[in-house]
Amino acid sequence: MEPFPTPTLPPLGILIGIVLVGSHLFGLIASEFCIRIALGFPRSRTWGTALLAITSLWLLTLTEMSDLGEYSPMRNLILLGIIVSSFLLWKFVPDFLSSRSLGFLLLLAAHPVLESSFLQQGFLHLALTSLAYLWAITGLFLVGMPYLHRDLIVWISAEKSRWNLACFAGLLYGTLLLIDGLRMTILS
């Protein structure tokens, strides 16, 4: 039994494009507010708790609904291990909890994007696959070395031109995903 249906490529490109365009456009329009939020994000206990809860629920759902093969008899023990380890992470690793939780979320989010891109062709396939691998690599760094996240945010937000360049890059990438997803939807 498949835990979640595999999304098709064009709607996924449209969805990710809308999220990227919306978030980066907001980052340009309300840059002072976004910079203030971004600077506090890596050590935010509130963001860390929310993202860890989302990640834990996603992982619990995947574990509950996936075929675990020879580990299926231990499903309840694995589920209990996820709950206990999430609580212990929340309780005893408060430093950079939001950065680590974002890393876990990026690692989980890369899978459906890669699965929807499997055996596809074209620009949207290449753009989404590249984005998914970037998420996976970034997720590994955020989990293992979350202080780099803080340092990167400080460096980008130190100058308005860097912040604007980062926002324009995300806006451009999201626009390309959105346009190609719409093109593929209209043509099919």
The 8 nearest C-alpha neighbors of each residue, nearest first, counted from 0:
[[1, 2, 65, 64, 66, 3, 4, 63],
 [0, 2, 3, 65, 4, 64, 66, 5],
 [3, 1, 64, 61, 65, 0, 4, 60],
 [2, 4, 1, 5, 61, 6, 64, 111],
 [3, 5, 6, 1, 2, 111, 7, 115],
 [4, 6, 115, 3, 7, 111, 114, 112],
 [7, 5, 115, 4, 11, 8, 111, 10],
 [8, 6, 115, 9, 10, 11, 5, 116],
 [7, 9, 11, 115, 10, 12, 116, 6],
 [10, 8, 180, 12, 11, 184, 183, 7],
 [11, 9, 13, 12, 8, 14, 7, 180],
 [10, 12, 14, 8, 13, 9, 15, 7],
 [13, 11, 180, 9, 15, 176, 10, 14],
 [12, 14, 177, 10, 16, 180, 11, 15],
 [13, 15, 11, 17, 16, 12, 10, 18],
 [14, 16, 18, 12, 17, 13, 11, 19],
 [17, 15, 173, 177, 13, 176, 19, 14],
 [18, 16, 20, 14, 15, 19, 21, 13],
 [17, 19, 15, 21, 16, 20, 22, 14],
 [20, 18, 173, 16, 22, 17, 21, 23],
 [21, 19, 170, 173, 17, 23, 18, 22],
 [20, 22, 18, 24, 19, 23, 17, 25],
 [21, 23, 25, 19, 24, 20, 18, 26],
 [24, 22, 26, 166, 25, 20, 170, 21],
 [23, 25, 27, 21, 26, 22, 20, 28],
 [24, 26, 28, 22, 23, 27, 29, 21],
 [27, 25, 23, 30, 24, 29, 28, 33],
 [28, 26, 24, 30, 25, 29, 166, 23],
 [27, 29, 25, 26, 30, 24, 23, 31],
 [30, 28, 26, 32, 31, 27, 25, 33],
 [29, 31, 26, 33, 27, 32, 28, 34],
 [32, 30, 34, 33, 29, 35, 26, 36],
 [31, 33, 35, 30, 34, 29, 36, 26],
 [34, 32, 36, 30, 35, 31, 26, 37],
 [35, 33, 37, 31, 36, 32, 30, 38],
 [34, 36, 32, 38, 33, 37, 31, 39],
 [35, 37, 33, 39, 34, 38, 40, 32],
 [38, 36, 34, 40, 39, 35, 33, 152],
 [39, 37, 35, 36, 40, 34, 152, 153],
 [38, 40, 36, 37, 41, 43, 42, 35],
 [39, 41, 37, 43, 42, 38, 36, 97],
 [42, 40, 98, 95, 97, 43, 149, 39],
 [43, 41, 95, 40, 39, 94, 44, 97],
 [44, 42, 40, 45, 46, 41, 39, 47],
 [43, 45, 47, 46, 48, 42, 96, 97],
 [46, 44, 48, 47, 43, 49, 97, 50],
 [47, 45, 49, 43, 97, 48, 44, 50],
 [97, 48, 46, 96, 44, 50, 45, 49],
 [47, 49, 51, 45, 46, 50, 44, 52],
 [50, 48, 46, 52, 51, 47, 45, 53],
 [51, 49, 53, 47, 52, 100, 48, 46],
 [50, 52, 54, 100, 48, 53, 49, 47],
 [51, 53, 55, 49, 50, 54, 48, 56],
 [54, 52, 50, 56, 51, 55, 57, 49],
 [53, 55, 51, 57, 52, 56, 104, 50],
 [56, 54, 58, 52, 57, 53, 51, 59],
 [57, 55, 59, 53, 58, 54, 60, 52],
 [56, 58, 54, 60, 55, 59, 53, 61],
 [57, 59, 61, 55, 60, 56, 62, 54],
 [58, 60, 56, 62, 61, 57, 55, 63],
 [61, 59, 63, 57, 58, 62, 56, 64],
 [62, 60, 58, 64, 59, 63, 65, 2],
 [61, 63, 59, 65, 60, 64, 58, 78],
 [64, 62, 60, 61, 65, 59, 74, 78],
 [63, 65, 2, 61, 62, 60, 0, 1],
 [66, 64, 62, 61, 2, 63, 67, 1],
 [65, 67, 68, 64, 0, 71, 62, 1],
 [68, 66, 71, 70, 65, 69, 74, 62],
 [69, 67, 70, 66, 71, 72, 65, 74],
 [68, 70, 71, 67, 72, 73, 66, 74],
 [69, 71, 67, 68, 73, 72, 74, 66],
 [70, 72, 67, 74, 73, 69, 68, 66],
 [73, 71, 70, 74, 69, 75, 67, 76],
 [72, 74, 76, 71, 70, 75, 77, 69],
 [75, 73, 77, 71, 76, 72, 78, 70],
 [76, 74, 78, 77, 73, 79, 72, 80],
 [75, 77, 79, 73, 78, 74, 80, 72],
 [78, 76, 80, 74, 79, 75, 73, 81],
 [79, 77, 75, 81, 80, 76, 74, 59],
 [78, 80, 76, 82, 77, 81, 83, 75],
 [79, 81, 77, 83, 78, 82, 84, 76],
 [82, 80, 78, 84, 79, 83, 85, 77],
 [81, 83, 79, 85, 80, 84, 86, 78],
 [84, 82, 80, 86, 85, 81, 79, 87],
 [83, 85, 87, 81, 86, 82, 80, 88],
 [86, 84, 88, 82, 83, 87, 81, 89],
 [85, 87, 89, 83, 84, 88, 90, 82],
 [88, 86, 84, 90, 89, 85, 91, 83],
 [87, 89, 85, 92, 86, 90, 91, 84],
 [88, 90, 86, 87, 92, 91, 85, 93],
 [91, 89, 87, 88, 86, 92, 93, 85],
 [90, 92, 88, 87, 89, 93, 86, 94],
 [93, 91, 88, 94, 89, 90, 96, 87],
 [92, 94, 96, 91, 89, 95, 90, 44],
 [95, 93, 96, 92, 42, 41, 97, 44],
 [94, 96, 42, 41, 98, 97, 145, 93],
 [97, 95, 47, 99, 93, 94, 98, 100],
 [47, 96, 98, 100, 41, 99, 95, 46],
 [99, 97, 101, 41, 95, 100, 96, 145],
 [98, 100, 142, 102, 96, 141, 101, 97],
 [101, 99, 97, 103, 51, 102, 98, 50],
 [100, 102, 104, 98, 99, 103, 97, 105],
 [138, 101, 103, 141, 99, 105, 100, 142],
 [104, 102, 100, 106, 101, 105, 138, 107],
 [103, 105, 101, 107, 102, 106, 54, 108],
 [106, 104, 108, 102, 138, 134, 107, 103],
 [107, 105, 135, 103, 138, 104, 109, 108],
 [106, 108, 104, 105, 109, 110, 103, 54],
 [109, 107, 105, 110, 106, 104, 111, 112],
 [108, 110, 131, 112, 106, 107, 111, 135],
 [109, 111, 113, 112, 108, 107, 114, 106],
 [112, 110, 114, 113, 109, 115, 108, 5],
 [113, 111, 115, 109, 114, 110, 131, 116],
 [114, 112, 116, 110, 111, 115, 128, 109],
 [113, 115, 111, 117, 116, 112, 110, 5],
 [114, 116, 112, 113, 117, 8, 7, 6],
 [117, 115, 113, 114, 124, 119, 112, 8],
 [116, 118, 114, 119, 115, 113, 124, 120],
 [119, 117, 116, 120, 115, 124, 114, 113],
 [120, 118, 116, 117, 124, 121, 115, 8],
 [121, 119, 124, 118, 122, 125, 123, 116],
 [122, 120, 124, 123, 125, 119, 126, 179],
 [121, 123, 125, 124, 126, 120, 179, 127],
 [124, 122, 126, 125, 121, 127, 179, 176],
 [123, 125, 127, 122, 116, 121, 126, 120],
 [124, 126, 122, 128, 123, 127, 129, 121],
 [127, 125, 123, 129, 128, 124, 122, 130],
 [128, 126, 130, 124, 129, 125, 123, 131],
 [127, 129, 131, 125, 130, 126, 113, 124],
 [130, 128, 126, 132, 127, 131, 125, 133],
 [129, 131, 127, 133, 128, 132, 134, 126],
 [132, 130, 109, 134, 128, 133, 129, 127],
 [133, 131, 135, 129, 134, 130, 136, 128],
 [132, 134, 130, 136, 131, 135, 137, 129],
 [135, 133, 131, 137, 132, 105, 136, 138],
 [136, 134, 106, 132, 138, 133, 137, 109],
 [135, 137, 139, 133, 138, 134, 132, 140],
 [136, 138, 134, 140, 139, 135, 133, 141],
 [102, 139, 137, 135, 141, 105, 136, 106],
 [138, 140, 136, 142, 137, 141, 143, 135],
 [139, 141, 143, 137, 144, 138, 142, 136],
 [142, 140, 145, 102, 138, 99, 144, 139],
 [143, 141, 99, 139, 102, 140, 144, 145],
 [142, 144, 140, 141, 139, 145, 99, 138],
 [143, 145, 140, 141, 146, 142, 147, 148],
 [146, 144, 141, 147, 148, 98, 142, 95],
 [145, 147, 149, 148, 144, 150, 95, 141],
 [148, 146, 150, 145, 149, 144, 151, 141],
 [149, 147, 151, 146, 145, 150, 152, 141],
 [148, 150, 146, 152, 147, 151, 41, 153],
 [149, 151, 147, 153, 148, 152, 154, 146],
 [152, 150, 154, 148, 153, 149, 147, 155],
 [151, 153, 149, 155, 154, 150, 156, 148],
 [152, 154, 150, 156, 151, 155, 157, 149],
 [153, 155, 151, 157, 152, 156, 150, 158],
 [156, 154, 152, 161, 162, 157, 153, 151],
 [155, 157, 153, 158, 162, 154, 152, 34],
 [158, 156, 154, 155, 153, 159, 161, 162],
 [159, 157, 160, 156, 161, 162, 155, 154],
 [158, 160, 162, 161, 163, 156, 157, 155],
 [159, 161, 163, 158, 162, 164, 165, 155],
 [162, 160, 164, 155, 163, 158, 159, 165],
 [161, 163, 159, 165, 155, 160, 156, 164],
 [162, 164, 166, 160, 161, 165, 167, 159],
 [163, 165, 161, 167, 166, 162, 160, 168],
 [166, 164, 168, 162, 163, 167, 161, 169],
 [165, 167, 23, 163, 169, 164, 168, 170],
 [166, 168, 170, 164, 169, 165, 171, 163],
 [169, 167, 165, 171, 170, 166, 164, 172],
 [170, 168, 172, 166, 171, 167, 23, 173],
 [169, 171, 20, 167, 173, 168, 23, 172],
 [170, 172, 174, 168, 169, 173, 167, 175],
 [173, 171, 169, 175, 174, 170, 168, 176],
 [172, 174, 16, 19, 20, 176, 170, 175],
 [175, 173, 177, 171, 176, 172, 16, 178],
 [174, 176, 172, 178, 173, 177, 179, 171],
 [177, 175, 16, 173, 12, 179, 174, 178],
 [176, 178, 16, 13, 174, 180, 175, 179],
 [179, 177, 181, 175, 180, 176, 174, 182],
 [178, 180, 182, 176, 181, 177, 183, 175],
 [179, 181, 9, 12, 13, 177, 183, 182],
 [182, 180, 184, 178, 179, 183, 185, 177],
 [183, 181, 179, 185, 180, 184, 178, 186],
 [182, 184, 186, 180, 181, 185, 9, 187],
 [185, 183, 181, 187, 182, 186, 9, 180],
 [184, 186, 182, 183, 187, 181, 180, 9],
 [187, 185, 183, 184, 182, 181, 180, 179],
 [186, 184, 185, 183, 182, 9, 181, 180]]
